[in-house]
Amino acid sequence: MILHKLKTFFALPFFSRRLLVEAWYTQLYTGLVLKIVPFKKIPSLFPNPERETRNAERGTQLEMLRDAIMLTSRYSLWRNKCLVQSLAARKMLKKRGITSQLSLGLRKNSANRLIAHAWLKTGEKEIVSKSGDFLELFVF
């Protein structure tokens, strides 16, 4: 099983392998930051770039980044996956000069319990999906 996954990984083009490794390490870093740093300081650690740079291949780049975040999150060590995914994707987007909007929200489930969720989008493209009817409480 693991040998098959390694063979599949090494069969990918270099750019794809590099993006997957970056996504996994960024999620590892983000999870550690969330464990150590008080939450009120998190927005200042994951800011948008000061100005957005335009790229002709932005759509393809965003899809590849989204796929890398979702795939590597399966191997995450953290329970709060949506927040880690959103912050890690934000960091990767900033590195590429792409602004994004990170949202935190709540909704009630069928048992009337609150469920928290984080999602990230850039323009109209969702990187981490909202996936539900969440009340948006905080945006940065």
C-alpha positions as CSV (number, residue, x, y, z in Angstrom):
1,M,0.0,0.0,0.0
2,I,2.6,2.5,1.0
3,L,5.0,1.4,-1.7
4,H,2.2,1.9,-4.3
5,K,1.6,5.5,-2.9
6,L,5.4,6.2,-3.1
7,K,5.6,4.9,-6.7
8,T,2.6,7.0,-7.6
9,F,4.2,10.1,-6.0
10,F,7.5,9.7,-7.7
11,A,5.8,9.1,-11.1
12,L,4.3,12.6,-10.9
13,P,6.0,15.5,-12.6
14,F,8.6,17.4,-10.5
15,F,6.4,20.5,-10.2
16,S,3.5,18.4,-8.8
17,R,5.7,16.6,-6.3
18,R,7.2,19.9,-5.1
19,L,3.7,21.4,-4.7
20,L,2.5,18.4,-2.7
21,V,5.6,18.5,-0.4
22,E,5.1,22.3,0.1
23,A,1.4,21.8,0.9
24,W,2.1,19.0,3.5
25,Y,4.9,21.0,5.2
26,T,2.9,24.2,5.2
27,Q,0.0,22.3,6.9
28,L,2.4,20.9,9.4
29,Y,3.8,24.3,10.2
30,T,0.3,25.8,10.4
31,G,-0.9,23.1,12.8
32,L,2.1,23.7,15.1
33,V,1.5,27.5,15.0
34,L,-2.2,26.9,16.0
35,K,-1.1,24.8,18.9
36,I,1.5,27.4,20.2
37,V,0.3,30.9,19.3
38,P,-2.8,32.5,20.9
39,F,-5.6,32.6,18.3
40,K,-6.0,36.4,18.4
41,K,-2.5,36.7,16.8
42,I,-3.2,34.2,14.0
43,P,-4.6,36.8,11.5
44,S,-1.3,38.8,11.8
45,L,0.7,35.7,11.1
46,F,-1.2,34.9,7.9
47,P,-1.8,38.2,6.1
48,N,-2.6,38.8,2.5
49,P,0.2,39.9,0.2
50,E,0.6,43.7,0.1
51,R,-0.4,43.8,-3.5
52,E,-1.6,41.1,-5.8
53,T,0.5,40.0,-8.8
54,R,-1.4,38.8,-11.8
55,N,-0.6,35.6,-13.6
56,A,-1.9,34.3,-16.9
57,E,-2.0,30.7,-15.6
58,R,-3.7,31.7,-12.3
59,G,-6.8,29.4,-12.8
60,T,-4.7,26.3,-13.3
61,Q,-2.4,27.3,-10.5
62,L,-5.3,27.7,-8.1
63,E,-6.7,24.3,-9.0
64,M,-3.4,22.6,-8.5
65,L,-2.9,24.4,-5.2
66,R,-6.4,23.4,-4.0
67,D,-5.9,19.8,-5.0
68,A,-2.5,19.7,-3.3
69,I,-4.0,21.1,0.0
70,M,-6.9,18.6,-0.1
71,L,-4.7,15.6,-0.9
72,T,-2.1,16.3,1.7
73,S,-4.6,17.1,4.4
74,R,-5.5,13.3,4.4
75,Y,-2.1,12.9,6.0
76,S,-2.4,15.7,8.4
77,L,-1.7,15.2,12.1
78,W,-4.4,17.7,13.2
79,R,-8.1,17.4,14.0
80,N,-9.1,20.9,12.9
81,K,-8.5,20.2,9.2
82,C,-10.5,23.1,7.7
83,L,-8.7,25.7,9.7
84,V,-5.3,24.2,9.0
85,Q,-6.1,23.8,5.3
86,S,-7.4,27.4,5.0
87,L,-4.4,28.9,6.8
88,A,-1.9,26.8,4.9
89,A,-3.5,27.6,1.5
90,R,-3.4,31.3,2.5
91,K,0.3,31.1,3.2
92,M,0.9,29.3,-0.1
93,L,-1.2,31.9,-2.0
94,K,0.6,34.8,-0.4
95,K,3.9,33.2,-1.5
96,R,2.5,33.4,-5.1
97,G,1.3,37.0,-4.7
98,I,-2.4,36.0,-4.7
99,T,-4.8,37.6,-2.2
100,S,-7.5,35.6,-0.5
101,Q,-10.4,35.9,1.9
102,L,-10.4,33.5,4.9
103,S,-13.7,33.2,6.7
104,L,-14.7,31.6,10.0
105,G,-18.3,30.6,10.6
106,L,-20.8,28.6,12.6
107,R,-23.9,26.6,12.0
108,K,-26.1,24.2,14.0
109,N,-26.3,20.5,13.0
110,S,-29.4,18.3,13.3
111,A,-28.7,17.6,17.0
112,N,-28.7,21.4,17.5
113,R,-25.0,21.5,18.3
114,L,-22.7,24.3,16.9
115,I,-20.3,23.4,14.2
116,A,-17.4,25.7,13.4
117,H,-15.8,25.8,10.0
118,A,-13.1,27.8,8.1
119,W,-13.1,28.3,4.4
120,L,-10.9,30.2,1.9
121,K,-11.6,31.8,-1.4
122,T,-9.7,34.0,-3.8
123,G,-12.0,36.0,-6.1
124,E,-14.9,33.6,-6.8
125,K,-12.8,30.5,-6.6
126,E,-13.0,28.4,-3.4
127,I,-9.8,26.9,-2.3
128,V,-11.2,25.4,0.9
129,S,-14.9,24.9,0.4
130,K,-17.6,26.5,2.5
131,S,-19.6,23.3,2.1
132,G,-22.7,24.2,4.0
133,D,-24.9,27.0,5.2
134,F,-22.5,28.6,7.7
135,L,-23.0,32.0,9.3
136,E,-19.9,34.0,8.5
137,L,-18.6,35.5,11.8
138,F,-15.1,36.6,11.0
139,V,-13.2,37.5,7.8
140,F,-9.6,38.3,7.3
